[in-house]
C-alpha cells in the first residue's frame, strides 16, 4: 500500500503521507524501472531530503530524472511555489493587533462609506496575531442582526483564543447603541466558557471611532 499514496491520502489524510508520497501523488506514475514513490525518494535523497533545496531545482533539473517529463516537472515546481506563497501569505496576514487604533485603521477604508451597517470579527491567536477576519452580517442603515452562534462556531473552528468585534455606524454617530452593548456583553459571557476572550469592540465612524476596551467596558 505504501506505493499507492493517493489511496493512502483518501483513507488516512494528507498528514499521513511522507514527503516522497506527496510528491508521488503529483507525478502519478514513475518509470518502467521505478514506482512513483521510489522515484520521488531518489529525487529527495539527492537534495538531502530538504524541500527547500528541492524548490531550487529548475524544470530542466527535474527532467534529468528518468520518469520525470516536462508536465511532471511543472507539477512539482508549481506545488513547491504554491507552498512558498502560502507561507508568505501567513506571514502577511498574521499581523499583530496592538491597539484599537490599528483596528480602526484596518476597517475604516472598507466600512466608512457604506450606506448600511456591517458587523465583522477579527479572530486572533494567543499572540494577538490575526488568524482570520470575517464579515458576520450586513444590515440596514440603523442596525444589523448578529448571530452569536455563528461567531463562536467560527472561533472554535479557527482555534482562536481572542476576538475583536467591529462594525460601522452609517449615521456618523459613534456612540454605542443598547443593541451594540447587549451583543458585546452576550459574546463576552458566552466566549468566556470556551476560554476565548473578547478583547475589544470598535465602532467605526468617518474620522473617529469608539472602543469598548479604551472606555474600560470590557
NUPAZA-715698 format. One record per residue (C-alpha): residue in three letters; residue number from 0; y, z, x. Coordinates in nm, 4 decimals. Example, Ala and Ser with C-alpha at 12.3 -4.5 7.8 and 13.67 -1.06 7.14 Angstrom:
<sites>
SITE  res    n        c2        c3        c1
SITE  ala    0   -0.4500    0.7800    1.2300
SITE  ser    1   -0.1060    0.7140    1.3670
</sites>
This chain:
<sites>
SITE  res    n        c2        c3        c1
SITE  unk    0    0.0000    0.0000    0.0000
SITE  unk    1    0.2358    0.0507    0.2936
SITE  unk    2    0.2595   -0.3276    0.3293
SITE  unk    3    0.3798   -0.3591   -0.0302
SITE  unk    4    0.7236   -0.1974   -0.0094
SITE  unk    5    0.8573   -0.3463   -0.3326
SITE  unk    6    0.5784   -0.1886   -0.5362
SITE  unk    7    0.6313    0.1383   -0.3498
SITE  unk    8    1.0026    0.1279   -0.4314
SITE  unk    9    0.9312    0.0817   -0.8021
SITE  unk   10    0.6784    0.3673   -0.8110
SITE  unk   11    0.8439    0.6200   -0.5795
SITE  unk   12    1.2084    0.5203   -0.5494
SITE  unk   13    1.4064    0.3695   -0.2641
SITE  unk   14    1.4275    0.7019   -0.0782
SITE  unk   15    1.0520    0.6909   -0.0200
SITE  unk   16    1.0812    0.3752    0.1916
SITE  unk   17    1.1213    0.3665    0.5677
SITE  unk   18    1.3925    0.1512    0.7250
SITE  unk   19    1.1321   -0.1135    0.8054
SITE  unk   20    1.0068   -0.1141    0.4469
SITE  unk   21    1.3587   -0.1510    0.3082
SITE  unk   22    1.4200   -0.4477    0.5368
SITE  unk   23    1.0848   -0.5915    0.4309
SITE  unk   24    1.1971   -0.5891    0.0662
SITE  unk   25    1.4918   -0.8066    0.1720
SITE  unk   26    1.2895   -1.0710    0.3516
SITE  unk   27    0.9962   -1.0674    0.1096
SITE  unk   28    0.7342   -1.2079    0.3486
SITE  unk   29    0.6530   -1.2153    0.7154
SITE  unk   30    0.4861   -1.4898    0.9173
SITE  unk   31    0.1327   -1.6227    0.9433
SITE  unk   32    0.0524   -1.3534    1.2011
SITE  unk   33    0.2563   -1.0562    1.0702
SITE  unk   34    0.3259   -0.8902    0.7379
SITE  unk   35    0.6879   -0.8376    0.6385
SITE  unk   36    0.6673   -0.4701    0.7355
SITE  unk   37    0.5103   -0.5458    1.0738
SITE  unk   38    0.7836   -0.7982    1.1427
SITE  unk   39    1.0676   -0.5643    1.0491
SITE  unk   40    0.9105   -0.2821    1.2530
SITE  unk   41    0.9144   -0.5121    1.5557
SITE  unk   42    1.2768   -0.6065    1.4970
SITE  unk   43    1.3751   -0.2411    1.4636
SITE  unk   44    1.1803   -0.1478    1.7772
SITE  unk   45    1.3874   -0.3994    1.9727
SITE  unk   46    1.7063   -0.2181    1.8677
SITE  unk   47    1.5510    0.1262    1.9284
SITE  unk   48    1.5282    0.1855    1.5521
SITE  unk   49    1.9066    0.2095    1.5356
SITE  unk   50    2.0572    0.0483    1.2240
SITE  unk   51    2.3995    0.0355    1.3865
SITE  unk   52    2.2544   -0.1741    1.6683
SITE  unk   53    2.0709   -0.3896    1.4151
SITE  unk   54    2.4053   -0.4542    1.2457
SITE  unk   55    2.5357   -0.6046    1.5699
SITE  unk   56    2.2740   -0.8824    1.5672
SITE  unk   57    2.4033   -1.2196    1.4597
SITE  unk   58    2.2336   -1.4612    1.2218
SITE  unk   59    2.1275   -1.6565    1.5297
SITE  unk   60    1.9826   -1.3436    1.6950
SITE  unk   61    1.7730   -1.2632    1.3882
SITE  unk   62    1.6416   -1.6165    1.3623
SITE  unk   63    1.4809   -1.5809    1.7054
SITE  unk   64    1.2064   -1.3763    1.5386
SITE  unk   65    0.9177   -1.5813    1.4062
SITE  unk   66    0.9193   -1.5486    1.0290
SITE  unk   67    1.2968   -1.4998    1.0023
SITE  unk   68    1.4664   -1.8146    0.8846
SITE  unk   69    1.8319   -1.8581    0.8026
SITE  unk   70    1.8002   -1.7290    0.4443
SITE  unk   71    1.6204   -1.4110    0.5539
SITE  unk   72    1.8660   -1.3540    0.8399
SITE  unk   73    2.1561   -1.3906    0.5977
SITE  unk   74    1.9957   -1.1411    0.3567
SITE  unk   75    1.9607   -0.8818    0.6338
SITE  unk   76    2.3147   -0.9367    0.7636
SITE  unk   77    2.4615   -0.9196    0.4135
SITE  unk   78    2.2775   -0.5951    0.3308
SITE  unk   79    2.3954   -0.4293    0.6520
SITE  unk   80    2.7537   -0.5413    0.5895
SITE  unk   81    2.7358   -0.4023    0.2360
SITE  unk   82    2.6243   -0.0684    0.3813
SITE  unk   83    2.9254   -0.0650    0.6130
SITE  unk   84    3.1622   -0.1413    0.3286
SITE  unk   85    3.0099    0.1315    0.1133
SITE  unk   86    3.0694    0.3835    0.3897
SITE  unk   87    3.4301    0.2704    0.4283
SITE  unk   88    3.4813    0.2951    0.0535
SITE  unk   89    3.3514    0.6526    0.0541
SITE  unk   90    3.5965    0.7463    0.3295
SITE  unk   91    3.8890    0.5856    0.1479
SITE  unk   92    3.8032    0.7203   -0.1960
SITE  unk   93    3.7254    1.0763   -0.0931
SITE  unk   94    4.0877    1.1738   -0.0480
SITE  unk   95    4.1502    1.5447   -0.0346
SITE  unk   96    4.3792    1.6748   -0.3074
SITE  unk   97    4.6048    1.9484   -0.1757
SITE  unk   98    4.8805    1.9787   -0.4360
SITE  unk   99    4.9943    1.8900   -0.7858
SITE  unk  100    5.2475    1.6540   -0.6279
SITE  unk  101    4.9610    1.4450   -0.4901
SITE  unk  102    4.8019    1.4276   -0.8351
SITE  unk  103    5.1334    1.3151   -0.9831
SITE  unk  104    5.1855    1.0504   -0.7158
SITE  unk  105    4.8330    0.9225   -0.7744
SITE  unk  106    4.8706    0.8853   -1.1509
SITE  unk  107    5.2407    0.8220   -1.2087
SITE  unk  108    5.2189    0.4466   -1.1358
SITE  unk  109    4.9345    0.3899   -1.3815
SITE  unk  110    5.0498    0.6232   -1.6606
SITE  unk  111    5.4275    0.6367   -1.6676
SITE  unk  112    5.4938    0.3099   -1.8510
SITE  unk  113    5.2149    0.3366   -2.1070
SITE  unk  114    5.3182    0.3498   -2.4750
SITE  unk  115    5.0165    0.5699   -2.5517
SITE  unk  116    4.8508    0.8800   -2.4080
SITE  unk  117    4.5587    0.8602   -2.1665
SITE  unk  118    4.3517    1.1561   -2.0506
SITE  unk  119    4.1985    1.1396   -1.7021
SITE  unk  120    3.9799    1.3730   -1.4972
SITE  unk  121    3.9513    1.3861   -1.1187
SITE  unk  122    3.6105    1.5174   -1.0086
SITE  unk  123    3.6106    1.6999   -0.6752
SITE  unk  124    3.3632    1.8393   -0.4228
SITE  unk  125    3.3895    2.1805   -0.2539
SITE  unk  126    3.6476    2.0490   -0.0079
SITE  unk  127    3.8640    1.9244   -0.2960
SITE  unk  128    3.7855    1.5678   -0.1967
SITE  unk  129    3.7677    1.3125   -0.4746
SITE  unk  130    3.4193    1.2182   -0.5893
SITE  unk  131    3.5454    1.0054   -0.8750
SITE  unk  132    3.8187    0.9776   -1.1350
SITE  unk  133    3.7532    0.8782   -1.4940
SITE  unk  134    3.9645    0.7891   -1.7948
SITE  unk  135    3.8142    1.0041   -2.0674
SITE  unk  136    4.0165    0.8915   -2.3658
SITE  unk  137    4.3047    0.6777   -2.4849
SITE  unk  138    4.5081    0.7672   -2.7892
SITE  unk  139    4.8370    0.7119   -2.9660
SITE  unk  140    5.1958    0.7992   -2.8942
SITE  unk  141    5.1593    1.1675   -2.9728
SITE  unk  142    4.8103    1.2517   -2.8554
SITE  unk  143    4.4530    1.1602   -2.7666
SITE  unk  144    4.1196    1.3152   -2.8569
SITE  unk  145    3.9404    1.4639   -2.5561
SITE  unk  146    3.5679    1.5411   -2.5705
SITE  unk  147    3.4725    1.8444   -2.3605
SITE  unk  148    3.1042    1.7458   -2.3631
SITE  unk  149    3.1773    1.4072   -2.2032
SITE  unk  150    3.3867    1.5662   -1.9289
SITE  unk  151    3.1231    1.8262   -1.8444
SITE  unk  152    2.8413    1.5710   -1.8571
SITE  unk  153    3.0251    1.3585   -1.6025
SITE  unk  154    3.0915    1.6631   -1.3841
SITE  unk  155    2.7235    1.7600   -1.3812
SITE  unk  156    2.6066    1.4060   -1.3059
SITE  unk  157    2.8532    1.3777   -1.0170
SITE  unk  158    2.7650    1.7273   -0.8839
SITE  unk  159    3.1338    1.8167   -0.8964
SITE  unk  160    3.2477    2.1701   -0.8187
SITE  unk  161    3.6062    2.1189   -0.9278
SITE  unk  162    3.8113    1.9184   -1.1763
SITE  unk  163    4.1757    1.8282   -1.2174
SITE  unk  164    4.2915    1.7165   -1.5617
SITE  unk  165    4.5752    1.4707   -1.6007
SITE  unk  166    4.7468    1.2964   -1.8889
SITE  unk  167    5.0829    1.1467   -1.9785
SITE  unk  168    5.3424    1.2115   -2.2454
SITE  unk  169    5.4964    0.8772   -2.3523
SITE  unk  170    5.7881    1.0682   -2.5085
SITE  unk  171    5.9019    1.1791   -2.1637
SITE  unk  172    5.8852    1.5474   -2.2603
SITE  unk  173    5.6506    1.7067   -2.0086
SITE  unk  174    5.6238    2.0458   -2.1767
SITE  unk  175    5.2593    2.1052   -2.2775
SITE  unk  176    5.1709    2.0994   -2.6440
SITE  unk  177    4.9488    2.3552   -2.8119
SITE  unk  178    4.6692    2.0963   -2.8082
SITE  unk  179    4.7179    2.0489   -2.4311
SITE  unk  180    4.6834    2.4216   -2.3702
SITE  unk  181    4.3848    2.4501   -2.6033
SITE  unk  182    4.1859    2.1766   -2.4271
SITE  unk  183    4.2772    2.3204   -2.0874
SITE  unk  184    4.1534    2.6665   -2.1826
SITE  unk  185    3.8426    2.5285   -2.3523
SITE  unk  186    3.7467    2.3279   -2.0437
SITE  unk  187    3.8233    2.6170   -1.8124
SITE  unk  188    3.5966    2.8517   -2.0088
SITE  unk  189    3.3130    2.6025   -2.0583
SITE  unk  190    3.3055    2.4791   -1.6991
SITE  unk  191    3.3017    2.8342   -1.5630
SITE  unk  192    2.9469    2.8749   -1.6943
SITE  unk  193    2.8480    2.5794   -1.4759
SITE  unk  194    3.0303    2.7086   -1.1652
SITE  unk  195    3.2817    2.4260   -1.1971
SITE  unk  196    3.6496    2.5168   -1.1619
SITE  unk  197    3.9383    2.3563   -1.3463
SITE  unk  198    4.1948    2.3528   -1.0661
SITE  unk  199    4.4923    2.2040   -1.2476
SITE  unk  200    4.6155    2.0104   -1.5470
SITE  unk  201    4.9033    1.7781   -1.4667
SITE  unk  202    5.1218    1.6202   -1.7341
SITE  unk  203    5.2926    1.3044   -1.6083
SITE  unk  204    5.6476    1.2100   -1.7045
SITE  unk  205    5.8903    0.9428   -1.5841
SITE  unk  206    6.0137    1.1110   -1.2673
SITE  unk  207    5.8840    1.4625   -1.3277
SITE  unk  208    5.5589    1.6370   -1.4028
SITE  unk  209    5.4225    1.9654   -1.5307
SITE  unk  210    5.1445    2.1542   -1.3512
SITE  unk  211    4.9468    2.4341   -1.5150
SITE  unk  212    4.8448    2.5614   -1.1708
SITE  unk  213    5.2018    2.5693   -1.0409
SITE  unk  214    5.3078    2.7595   -1.3530
SITE  unk  215    5.0327    3.0170   -1.2944
SITE  unk  216    4.8476    2.9259   -1.6149
SITE  unk  217    4.5078    2.8735   -1.4535
</sites>
